[in-house]
Structures are given as C-alpha cells and as structure tokens.
Amino acid sequence: MDEFYLKDETYKIIGLCMEVHTILGKGHSENIYGDALEYEFKLNNIPYVRERKYNIEYKDIVLTRYYFSDFTVFDEIILELKAIQQHTNSEIKQTLNYLAASKNKIGLLINFGEDSLKYKRIIL
C-alpha cells in the first residue's frame, strides 16, 4: 500500500521537524521546538493553529475540561511535540485522545528529546 491519507502533508511536517532537530539538537523544552517549528510553518506557507482548543463531548453535554493540541496542521493533522528520552504508551494515548476530541483521523507524535528525531504516525 503506497498511498495513505495525507501522505504528502505528513511527510512535509516530518521533514520540517527534522530540520528543526538538525539545527537545535536535543535538550531544549517542547516550547523551544514549537517556536522553531512555528517559524518553519510560516516560512513554508503551511497552514497551522498553535494550541487549538478541543472540547470533550460526553453524551449530550460538553465537559468543562478540554484539550489543547500543540499544533493542528493543514486543519486535519494533530501534531504533538515531546522532548523526552523515549515515547511511551502514555504519549500515544494522549495523542489518540486529542484525535478523538478533534474528530481528526491523523496524528503525528514527534520526539525531539533523542539523538535523532523520532516520530510516530497515529491513526484514529
């Protein structure tokens, strides 16, 4: 299966994340990587929203708590940034929760905290 949903868009995001990691390396906070990535999105005319709020629906109400995605890119991809030693199931579950709340289908979990950039494509 060569084609998958939003393939070009996800590759473009991952490529820009690699650029940021190449220049900054590991050891910074998530916000620093987010600031650099925001610069790259602007430079490359990629539509994004930083820290988009997503409500959580329960039965016929909206709960008072909500989620903020690190980025929502191309209006369809949830981008979750981490700067940790290694991804765990907890970060994957967090991204899945963001996908469920946003009703988007594709998430990218990016970790800047390792020697080389690590990423995981998550599908709801």
N, C-alpha and C positions, 0 to 999 in steps of 0.2 A: 504494500500500500504506500505509494509515493506521496499522495496528496492527503493533507489533513486540514481541518478547519483553521483559518487564519495563519497558515504556514508562513507566508512572507512577512506578515506583521510580527509574529513571534520571533522569527529569525532576526529581523531588524532590531527589535528590542534587546535580544540577547547579544547581538553584535555591539550595540552601544554600551551595554553593561560590561562587556569585555574590554572595551576602550577605556571606560572609567576605571576598571580594576587594574588594567595595564599601567595607567598613569598614577593612580593613587596607591596601589598595592593594598595589602591587608592592614588592619589595625585601627581604622577610623570607626566612628559611630555610624549607625544607619543613616542619620540625618545628613552627614557629610556626603555619603554616597548618593543620597537622594538629591541633594543640591547640585552635585555634578551631573547626575542623570537628567535633572530638570533642564540644565544648561544644554545638554546634548539633544534633548527632545526639541527645544526651541530652535537650536541650530539646524536641525534636520527636518523642521516643519512637521513634527509628529504630534497629532492631537492628543492631549492628556489632561487629566484633572488630578491634582495632588490632594490627597486626604479627602476623597469623596466620602460623604456620609451615606450609609445604607441602613435603613430601618429594618427591624426584625418583626415579621408578622407572626402572630400566634392566633389561630382560629380567626375570629372576626375583629381583632384589635391589632394595633401596632404597639409593641412593647416600648417602655421608656428608655431602655438601653439600646445602643446601636453600635455599628462597626464603622471604622474609617479604613478605607484601603490606603496603602501607601501611595499608589498611583492607579488610576483607571486609564488605560491607553487605548486609543482607537475606539473609545466608548464601549469596548467589549472585552478587554483583557484586564483582569485583576493582576497587578504587579505587587508582590510582597517582597520587601527587601529585608535581609538579615545580615548581620555582621557577627557571626558566631563560629565556633570551632567546627561544627558539623550540623547538618539538618537532622531533625528527629521527626518522629510521627506527630509530635505536637505542632510543629510548624506546618506540616501538611494538612492536619485537621483544621488549623486556623484558616488556611487559605481556602479549604473546602467550605468552611462556614461563611467566609466572605463571598464566595461564589454563590452559595445558596441565597444569601441575603440580597445580593445584587441581581440575581437571576441571569448572570452571565455563565458561559459554559467553559471558558478557558482562563486558567490562572498560571502565572509564572512565579515560582518561588526562587529567588536569587540570593545566593550567599556570597558576600564579599569577604568573609572572615577567614577564608582558607588561602593557601599559597596560590592556587589558581581558582578562577571563578567557578562556582558550582551552581547549576540550575536544574530545576525540575519543572516540567510541563505538567499541569494538573488539569484534568478534565472532569467536569461535573456531569 
